[in-house]
C-alpha cells in the first residue's frame, strides 16, 4: 500500500515549520487588499478576474480559498501561484522570511545556470550594498552632484538604495570574489562579463555609472540599471545599461518602485504609471507616493497584474510624444483583462513626467489628472489621428484595432470594445471581428493527453473527503475504507487523515501539506472554509450512500485489473496463469452488486 508522499527535498515536519512560521494574512496582503469579516479576511481574487470579492483567507486554519475560481491552499501554494515558483523555490522564499533554516544541499538549482536561486539573491544584495557604499564614501562624488541637479534629495537616494559603480574594470568582481562568490555566478547574475580572449577572466559590466537597483515585490534587489554620468561625453556609450534576464529577474514581470509604493497604492486606490526611473523618483520627491514605473519598456500584462487587487484605477503618465501615446494605447487590452479602469494624462508639448513635476509640482499633476481621458476614448482618438481619413489610413486603423482586440480574451469585454471602435470608425462591427488563422492544409493529429491518475482526484473520493472535513464526526469510518480507496491524488490525504484519527481520535486537515498538487490543496482549503449546512444524521445518510459508490468503483477497478492481466497472460500463451486469472475474475462481485443496498 502506498504511503504519504513527502517532498523529495523536505520532510513533512520541515514543510509544516515553514508554513507555521509564515503569517498568511501578511503574505496575501502583499498582493491583495483584504478586509476583515468575522474570523476571515476577504478580497478580490488575484488568480482570476472578478468584481465581487470571493477570495477568503482564514488565519486560524492557515488556508485561503476562492469560491469563484476554486484556487486554494496554504502559504506555500499561494506564493507558488503568485510568483510562479516551483515548490522548492517557494520553500526557500518563505523559509527565508520565516527565519527557518533549510538544508543547504537540498536547495533547488536553476536548470539553466546551475546555481541556487538564493545564490542570486545573495550576490545581488551584496552588489547593491557595495554600490551604495561607493556613493556615500566620498564627500561629493559626481553622482551625488548629478542627483542634486535632478532634484533628488539624499533621503530619497537612500530610500531607493541608489548607488555608484566604480570606474574600474574589476572592482566589483574583486570585492565579491573575496566574499566567496563564484566567477560564473557573477556572470550569470549579469554583474560581470567574460573577456573575449578565452581564459582571460571577467570584467565588471557596470563602471562609473549611477546605479539604480530594481527590486522584486518582496524588496529584494534582483537587477540593476546603470546610468551614465555627465562626465561621459562619448555619444556611442549607451545612456543606460540594464541587467539581463536571470533566474530571478525578467524585466516584463516587475514594476520599478512597486515594493515602496504598495501601501500608498492601496491607500489611494489608484496608481500613476510612468515609464522611466527618474520619472518615478521625481514624482516621489514631489510627495506623489502611489507611482510605479515600467522601466522604459512597453507595458506588459504581468506588470498590470501586479496592480490588480491593489488599485481600481491606473493613470498612465507617459511622454507626450508619439512613442508615449503609442505606449499608453498598448496598455488598453491589459487593463481590460483585469478590469482596471485606465485613464491617460496628456502633458503639454515637450514635457515628460520628470520635467513637468519639477516645474508644476504635485498640484500641477493633480490638475492635469482631473482632465485625464478614458483610455478607450484616448486610444480611439489616437488611432484616428495617426491613420488619417484616407482609404489606406482607414485600412491601417482597422488592422490595428483588430490587433488590439486580439489581446482581449474575454468575449464580453472584446465585444463591447469592438462595438465602440466600430461606431467611432463608422464601420460595420463585423469588420472588426477577430478571425482565427486558417489551419494548415494538413493538420497533424493531436496526441491524446493521458492524465496521471496519481495527480488527479476521483470524483467520489473528493466528495467523501469534503464531507468528512466538514463533518469530522464521520472520521471514525476512515480506517474501514482502506481496501476501497482509489490510488489517486487523494490517497495521501486519506492516509494522513486516517493516521491522525488513529493517533488522536480527531482529524486536522489543515496540517496536511501537499503543495505540489494544486487540485487537492484547493479541495482541502474549500472544505475547511465550507459551512456545516447538514444535520449530523443527514450527513451520515449521505456518507453511507457515498461509500456504496466508492465500493462499486473499487470493484470496477479490480475487474479491469484482472481483465488486463488476463489479456496479457493470453498474449504470452501462459495457459496455467490464464486459468487462474479467469477463476479469480469470475469470483469477483459484479460492480453493480456493490451499488445495491443490503436488505
Secondary structure, DSSP 4 states (H G I P E B T S, - for coil): ---PPPPSSS-HHHHHHHHHTS-HHHHHHTTS--EEETTEEEE--SSS--SS--EEEETTTTEEEETTT--EE-HHHHHHHHHT--HHHHHHHHHHHHT----GGGS-B-TTT-SBHHHHHHHHHHHHHHHHHHHHHSTT-HHHHHHHHTT--HHHHHHTT-EE--SSSSHHHHHHHHTT--HHHHHHTTSEEE-SSTTS-EEES--SEEEEEEE-TTS-EEEEEEEEPTT---TTS-SEEEPPPBTTB-GGG--BTHHHHHHHHHHHSEEEEESSHHHHHHHHHTT--SEEE-TTS---HHHHHHHBTTBSEEEE---SSHHHHHHHHHTHHHHHHTT-EEEEPPPPTT--HHHHHHHHHHHHHHHHHHTPEEHHHHHHHHHHHHH-SSHHHHHHHHHHHHHHHTT---HHHHHHHHHHHHHHHTS-GGGG--PPPPPPSSPPPPPPP---GGGS--HHHHHHHHHHHHSGGGGGGGGGGGGG--SSTTHHHHHHHHHHHHHHSS--GGG---TT-HHHHHHHHHHHT----S-HHHHHHHHHHHHHHHHHHHHHHHHHHHHHHHHHHHHHT-HHHHHHHHHHHHHSPPHHHHHSPP-
